[in-house]
Amino acid sequence: MEWLSALKNAINYMEAQLLEDITAADVAEAVHMSSFYFQRGFKIVTGYTVGEYLRNRRLYLAGLDVIKGDERIIDISCRYGYDTPESFTRAFTRFHGVSPMQLKAQPFRIRTFLPLTVEIAIRGGEQMEYTVEKTDAMKMIGFEREMRCDSGFTDTPEFWEEFQMRYLSLQPDKEKETGRREAELREAVKENQVGEFGICFEDGAGGEYFRYVIAGRYRGGAVPEGMKVFEIPACTWAKFKCTGPMPEAIQAVNTRIYKEWLPGNPEYEIAANIDMEWYSKGEPESSGYESAVWIPVKRRSKD
């Protein structure tokens, strides 16, 4: 399904199922998309995770029900999926800034959260700089971590920070204190240039998780405990060039891919549940730093 249509249909589906116990994976399945790519794109385009959108819509409607004043809080909390009135009241207060009883007395304080509408603006001028290239299978080595789709935007930078502090920072005093295993890991990172790629794989476990690997091209040799060797299959990639300080430059390109390049693209669509980011050597904070986003693609079938 074309990306813009999928977004619109997903919002319609969520609106129709607001009182049901649905997940982001359910929404992705309803619009026949990879859960990983759908959740990633939804967050980039709307600024909300699927869970945040559902929660905010339910709490807004709950606020309207509170203002009507003809139902008990326990009944409203059950309608919108909360186990207890106490948990509902906490979430309600965080969202509206006032408790249900306070909102009932001061209805003007309700926080409005209406259904999203999806519009893509067509802008002239600057074109996205990308190439479409076929690659053979690539053997990689790196550190893997399972992450939740709805928190990946914060968990991934934390993973990178841990990796850089542990394996890339220069700590002469601590170097002397590290054991053999730690030294082997640092040597493997150096030999295989681990950190050249950041790779996302859809986990397949209900669509709620993905695997993220900080990786480099495997050049052979021992694989220390704690690292993993794996293969990226032969693929056709749309490679989008990024120039500028990290992470702003690559975030801006990702946003443009989902807001400008994918919607209505007449030639290509996403082909696999994986994407990669490539990072050059150099200073990531510099204005000339180069990186890239790789999206697996295939040509659209002509019906």
C-alpha positions in Angstrom: 0.0 0.0 0.0 1.2 3.5 -0.8 2.6 5.2 2.3 0.3 8.2 2.4 -2.8 6.0 2.0 -1.5 3.6 4.7 -1.2 6.5 7.2 -4.7 7.8 6.5 -6.2 4.3 6.7 -4.3 3.6 9.9 -5.7 6.8 11.6 -9.2 5.8 10.4 -8.7 2.3 11.8 -7.5 3.6 15.2 -10.5 6.0 15.4 -12.9 3.1 14.8 -11.1 1.0 17.4 -10.4 3.5 20.2 -12.4 1.5 22.8 -10.7 -1.8 21.9 -7.5 -3.1 23.2 -5.4 -2.7 20.1 -1.6 -2.5 19.6 0.6 -0.8 17.1 1.2 -4.2 15.5 -2.6 -4.5 15.1 -2.7 -1.2 13.3 0.2 -2.1 11.0 -1.5 -5.4 10.1 -4.7 -3.6 9.3 -3.0 -1.5 6.7 -0.8 -4.4 5.5 2.5 -2.8 6.4 5.6 -4.0 8.3 5.1 -3.1 11.9 8.6 -1.7 12.2 8.4 0.6 9.2 4.9 1.7 10.0 5.7 2.6 13.6 9.0 4.3 12.6 7.2 6.4 9.9 4.2 7.2 12.0 6.5 8.7 14.7 8.5 10.7 12.2 5.5 12.1 10.3 3.2 12.8 13.3 5.6 13.3 16.2 3.7 10.7 18.2 4.2 7.0 18.7 1.1 4.9 18.0 0.7 4.3 21.7 0.9 8.0 22.5 -1.7 8.8 19.8 -4.2 6.2 21.1 -3.7 7.2 24.7 -4.1 11.0 24.0 -7.2 10.4 21.9 -8.8 8.2 24.6 -8.0 10.7 27.4 -9.5 13.6 25.4 -12.7 11.6 24.9 -12.6 10.7 28.6 -12.4 14.4 29.4 -15.6 15.0 27.3 -17.3 12.2 29.2 -16.3 13.7 32.5 -17.6 17.1 31.6 -21.0 15.6 30.7 -21.2 14.7 34.3 -23.7 11.8 34.2 -21.3 8.8 34.8 -19.1 7.6 37.6 -15.3 7.9 37.2 -15.0 4.1 37.6 -17.2 3.5 34.6 -15.3 6.0 32.4 -12.0 4.5 33.4 -13.1 1.0 32.4 -14.4 2.3 29.1 -11.0 3.6 28.2 -9.0 0.6 29.2 -7.8 1.5 32.7 -7.7 -1.2 35.4 -8.5 1.1 38.3 -9.9 4.5 38.8 -6.6 5.5 40.5 -4.5 4.6 37.4 -7.0 6.4 35.2 -6.9 9.6 37.4 -3.1 9.7 37.3 -3.0 9.4 33.5 -5.9 11.9 33.2 -4.2 14.4 35.4 -0.9 14.1 33.5 -2.7 14.7 30.2 -5.2 17.5 31.1 -3.2 19.1 33.9 -6.2 18.7 36.3 -8.0 15.8 37.9 -11.4 14.5 36.6 -13.2 16.3 39.5 -11.3 19.6 38.8 -12.1 19.3 35.1 -15.8 18.7 35.9 -15.8 22.0 37.9 -13.7 23.9 35.3 -14.5 22.3 31.9 -12.6 25.1 30.0 -9.3 23.5 31.1 -9.8 20.4 28.9 -6.9 19.6 26.6 -8.1 19.1 23.1 -6.6 16.3 21.0 -8.5 15.8 17.8 -8.0 13.0 15.1 -4.9 13.6 13.1 -5.1 14.6 9.4 -2.3 13.7 7.1 -1.3 16.2 4.5 2.0 16.1 2.5 3.3 19.5 1.3 5.0 19.5 -2.0 7.9 22.0 -1.9 10.1 23.1 -4.7 13.7 23.8 -4.6 16.1 21.4 -2.8 16.0 17.8 -4.1 16.9 14.8 -2.0 20.3 13.5 -2.9 20.2 9.7 -3.3 21.2 6.8 -5.5 19.7 3.4 -6.0 22.3 0.7 -5.8 22.4 -3.1 -5.7 24.7 -4.8 -3.2 25.8 -8.3 -2.7 25.3 -10.0 0.6 27.3 -8.4 3.4 28.7 -10.2 6.4 28.6 -7.9 9.5 29.8 -8.1 13.1 28.6 -6.0 16.0 26.6 -5.6 19.2 22.9 -6.3 19.2 20.2 -5.1 21.5 16.4 -5.7 21.4 14.3 -2.5 21.7 10.7 -1.6 21.9 9.4 0.2 18.8 7.7 2.8 20.9 10.9 3.8 22.8 13.5 3.2 20.1 14.0 6.9 19.4 15.4 7.4 22.9 16.9 3.9 23.6 19.0 3.9 20.4 21.0 7.0 21.2 21.6 5.6 24.7 22.9 2.4 23.2 25.3 4.4 21.0 26.5 6.5 24.0 27.3 3.3 25.9 29.2 1.8 23.0 31.2 4.9 22.4 32.2 5.4 26.0 33.2 1.7 26.4 35.0 1.0 23.1 35.9 4.2 21.3 36.9 6.7 24.1 40.5 7.0 25.0 40.9 6.1 28.7 44.6 5.3 29.2 44.3 4.6 33.0 41.3 2.3 32.6 43.0 0.5 29.7 45.4 -1.0 32.2 42.6 -2.2 34.3 40.6 -4.0 31.6 40.7 -7.7 31.4 41.5 -10.0 28.5 37.8 -10.2 27.3 37.4 -6.4 27.2 40.7 -6.1 25.3 39.5 -8.6 22.7 36.2 -6.7 22.3 38.0 -3.4 21.8 40.4 -5.0 19.3 37.5 -6.5 17.3 35.8 -3.2 17.2 38.9 -1.6 15.8 39.7 -4.3 13.3 36.1 -4.5 11.9 35.4 -0.8 12.2 32.3 -1.5 14.3 30.3 1.7 14.5 30.3 2.2 10.7 26.7 1.0 10.5 23.6 1.2 12.7 21.1 -1.5 11.6 17.5 -2.1 12.5 15.8 -5.4 12.0 12.1 -6.0 12.6 12.0 -8.6 15.4 8.8 -10.4 14.3 7.7 -11.0 17.9 4.3 -9.4 17.6 5.7 -6.3 16.0 6.4 -4.6 19.3 10.1 -5.0 19.2 13.0 -4.5 16.8 16.7 -5.5 16.9 19.3 -2.8 16.7 22.9 -3.6 15.9 25.9 -1.3 16.0 28.0 -3.0 13.4 30.9 -3.1 11.0 31.9 -5.2 8.0 33.3 -8.5 9.3 36.8 -9.0 8.1 37.4 -12.4 9.6 39.1 -13.6 12.8 37.9 -14.4 16.2 34.4 -13.3 17.4 34.6 -12.3 21.0 31.9 -13.3 23.4 29.2 -10.5 23.4 29.5 -9.8 19.7 27.5 -11.4 16.8 28.3 -12.1 13.2 25.4 -12.0 10.8 24.6 -11.5 7.1 22.7 -8.7 5.3 21.2 -10.3 2.2 21.8 -9.1 -1.3 19.5 -6.1 -1.8 18.7 -3.0 -3.8 19.1 0.1 -1.6 18.0 3.7 -1.9 20.9 5.5 -0.3 20.3 9.0 0.9 23.3 11.2 1.5 23.5 13.3 4.7 26.0 16.1 5.3 26.1 17.9 8.6 26.5 17.5 12.3 24.9 14.4 14.0 22.3 13.6 14.9 20.4 16.5 13.4 21.5 15.9 9.8 20.5 12.3 9.7 17.2 12.9 11.5 16.3 15.6 9.0 16.9 13.2 6.1 14.8 10.5 7.8 12.0 12.9 8.2 12.2 13.9 4.5 12.2 10.3 3.4 8.9 9.6 5.2 7.3 13.0 4.5 8.5 13.7 0.9 10.1 10.7 -0.8 7.9 7.8 0.2 4.4 9.4 -0.2 3.2 8.8 -3.7 6.6 7.6 -5.0 5.9 6.3 -8.5 8.9 4.1 -8.8 9.9 2.5 -5.5 8.4 1.0 -2.3 10.0 -0.5 0.8 11.2 -4.1 0.1 12.3 -5.5 3.4 12.0 -5.1 7.2 15.4 -3.6 7.7 17.2 -0.3 7.3 20.7 0.9 7.9 22.5 4.1 8.6 26.1 4.5 7.5 28.6 6.7 9.3 31.9 8.0 8.0 35.1 8.6 10.0 35.7 12.1 11.3 34.0 14.4 13.7 30.3 13.8 13.9 29.7 17.4 15.2 31.3 19.0 12.2 29.3 20.8 9.5 31.0 18.6 6.8 30.4 15.2 8.5 29.0 12.6 6.0 26.5 9.9 6.8 23.7 8.1 4.9 20.4 6.4 5.3 19.9 3.1 3.4 16.4 1.9 2.7 15.8 -1.4 0.9 13.5 -0.9 -2.1 11.9 -2.6 -5.0 10.2 -1.2 -8.1 6.5 -0.9 -7.8 4.5 -3.4 -9.8 2.5 -1.9 -12.7 -1.1 -3.1 -12.3 
